[in-house]
Amino acid sequence: MSATRIVLSLLSLAVPLRAFSLQMSMMMPMSIPVHNTVSRNDRIVFGTAAIASAKNPFELLDAAFDKGVRKFDLARTYGHGKSEIIFGEWMESRGIDRREIYLITKGGMGDDKYGDPNRVLLDRETLMGEVESSLNALKVADVDMYMYHRDDTRLPVGQFVIWANEIVRSGRTASWGVSNWSFERFQEAHDFAMREGYVPPKANSPQLSLANPACEVWPTTFSISGKEHDEQVKWYQKHGVELLCWEVLAKGFMAVSDLWSEETVDKSFFEKKVEVGTDEWRLQRIQKAYCNEENWRRRRNAVNVAKAFNMSLAQIAALYAMSISPSVSVIMGFLESDQIDDVKDLHHYFFDKHCVIGDDEAIESSVKLIDLREWLHEKDISEHILSRSSHDVPFTVNMAKELLLVK
């Protein structure tokens, strides 16, 4: 792959998995073992932000469907509307039963591409128009979840709740959620809905990665990557709220072991004045967020674990995100069908996050990786794991069953 193609992939909204993982010079490009049975995996979400740039979008969607992917994330702004059109045409041409897939789309940003906090204020008429445009493009009568693509703190949360409930009552969506809302605003909206008798939001879509961003990655976005968000993640799980997490591979930082190395990153670039929306602007935001000493340390640890289990760095990064909570699903931007093979079975694995984020002692004593399909039948699984684990909360068979999530 040429250097030009790699740079263009890095700066796209969705990062191809294998486009990075197969370039790693420090590791053998071996996929996770594939078992004979194919199960539906609802923790891997097909992100369609860049599907319009795929060589053959229909073949890619066919491959995903055949490999058990049933959850698809779209948005009115993706590909300037092309992603929804492509997906709708694919479903129609293949005769896909609408109820066989879980369909998510997002809106409410108007013509704003980058999360501008000063964009035109959303109103009811505009929102309902976007909903209709999305449904028409998708060629469906409803979606499973409609999400506000960004928050707008100029509007009270109650207004968002009321509008979303109108969409639910109309039958155009089964549920609703938000993308890139702060925990405080989400909790406020949830409380308002419960108090006033409305349907509460059932999902939030924040950034989550083994590479903990040092700052806001994109304008008006939020992350749950840091340890300081642990209690928030527990709250989401307790209240049945799904976390649809994006940029799990940190725009390639956690997929290519020598990308943006300590020796090559010039931190003075972080403060350079650049034009919003350009490739230089994108690269600056990515590097400023992810390129720091702690994240480089985590990447080295992840590379070591990947080598030990004949896996790719990208697979370890995805497993890390899924290990944070059973409420976490990961949005992956596939651009080639074989990328799906790398992640379609990851929901069958228990991964100990301490093996990549812990100190030397925690790394040494951590369980690291277990194929739950092989271990669940062992009655002494909990004793075996406890004898090797430094978990704050002991891993048990019930936790294993919860994490397995086989449909």
Buried (B, 14 or more C-beta within 10 A) or exposed (E): EEEEEBEEBBBBBBBBBBBBBBBBEEBEEBBBEEEEEEBBBBBBBBBBBBBBBBEEBBEBBBBBBEBBBBBBBBBBBBBEBBBBBBBBBBBEEEEBEBEEBBBBBBBBBBEBBBBBEEBEEBEEEBBBEBBEBBBEBBBBEBBBBBBBBBBBEEBEBBBBBBBBBBBBEEEBBBBBBBBBBBBEBBBBBBEBBEEEEBBBBBBBBBBBBBBBBBEBBBBBBBBBBEEEBEEBBEBBBEBEBBBBBBBBBBBBBBBBBEBBEEEEBEEEBBEEEBEEEEEEBBBBBBBBBBBBEEBBEBBEBBBBBBBEBBBBBBBBBBBBBBBBBBBBBBBBBBBBBEBBBBBBBBBBBBBBBBBBBBEEEBBEBBBBBBBBBEBBEEEEBBEBBBEEBBBEEEBEBEBBEEBBBEE
